[in-house]
C-alpha cells in the first residue's frame, strides 16, 4: 500500500501545498478564487495550492511552472503585472510608468491584463488598456495594443501591428495566446479575432465573423488551426443557446464543425473561453464555470460591473497530438 503525504512548503511568505509528495498527477486546470490558487488534475484532485496573499484578476504560469505572473485587481480593466518566483517566493513588479499611452487624460491610468508566456518561457505577451474611473467598461475607452516583455532584458515593446486594427485605433484587445512554435500570437477584440507575429510587424484578420453571427477564438489546435466559437445573432442579441464550435484552418481560412472536440462537455451555456481534451472554461456576466472530465466548479462573479473580478481559471494543457487533425499539424 502506497501512502500519500501532504507537503506544505513555505518560502518567503508564499505557501505551496502539494497533494502527493511522491507522485503528484499532472495538473490540467488552475483556478484562482479569493487569495487561493489551486491546480487540479483530470480527476479533480488538488495537486498544488498556492497562497497568493491577496485576490488577483488573472494569472499565467511559465511552461516550467517555476514562475507565476499575476494581475492585481486594481481596476475593472486590469492592473499591474507581478512575477512570483515559485521556488523562492520572491515577487517582482513587471510594470511601472505608462509606456503605450503617451497622452493620458487627467485621472486616466495604464493597466494590463491577459498575461501569456511564450512556449520557451522567455517572453510574456499581455494586453494594455486605458482606465478612466467611471468609464463603465466602454471598449473605446479602454482600447489598447498588445505588448511583450523580455524576461532576459526586462524590456517591454509594444506590438505596433496591434495599434492599428482595420485602419483604425487599437481595439480592446484580450486573450493573447502563443502558437506552439512561438512565432504567432492569437488574440480577440470587439472587431474579431486576429493574428500578429511575435515582433508585431504584421496583422492578420481571421475574418471568422459572419453578418448574422459573432465569433471569438478560444485557442490553437496544432500549429495551423484555431478553435473558435460562433454565436448566432437573433433579434439583435447573441443567441448563446445555439452557439457552435468551429475549427478554422489558417492556410485556407476554411471552417469546419468541431463539436467532436468537445463532445463530453456541455458548452451550450455560452461564454466558452478555453478548451482542451481535459476541460472547458466558460465565463458569463455572472458566473465562471470550470468543467473537467470528473468535476465542475461554478463561481459567482460580482454583479457590479465596475468592480474588478477576482476569480480566474486557466487550462494548463494543449490538445494531445493524436487529437490534432493532420491539416492542423
C-alpha angles and dihedrals in degrees: 000000000000114000121213117220128199114230122197117189120191118196124171091335094311112117120201122186122199118202095212122016094196105049115352115190118246112270116238102178136027122204126192117197122163108329095330126093113193129188118208133194124224091276092056094253119143109244098169135015126191126195104219092189090227138024120281134205095217144341146196133204124217113241091255091048090233095112133047127193117200133190114225112226095239097138140000088261098051140280144221123330117235126185120212122198101219092201097056104016091234114152126209127185109229100190131053130143117027112272105168103044114055100175106047118175120239109287093012119125137191113242135176138220145163102046116194129179122224115242092258092049095235099106136048121203118199142161123255119213137178117230125201112181109250097013090129098229092292106176092219090055098051098036115134144145134265119260135194127216119207107214092198094058102019090230122141122207129187115232096236093199089066092056090073115050113181092340090306139093121297115288124227092279122201147156100041111193126183124226115242091256093049093237100110138039121208118205143164134224138162089276095058138269124321144182126217128180117246091259093051094234097123135039128199123195108214091203095208093147122100128200091254098036144051125219140190131187116240102183153313125293107197117320100304110035137070127206113218142169121237116202121193119227116227123182090347094306133100110257100214092174090070103039119134136207116238136188115219118203104211099205091058103017085230115153127208134179111274103180089119088071090064102029093130096051132073104231095157093104092083128235097080107176108165136014142179136155087275102051154326136243119212125187126189130168092273107023144043113206124191116187126182129170096280106017143042132198128195118194120189113228128212115279089209106094091202095055117092112244112240100194122086139161136195134188110229099199137070126216116291110253091241090061095051114098114238092245089060099049 
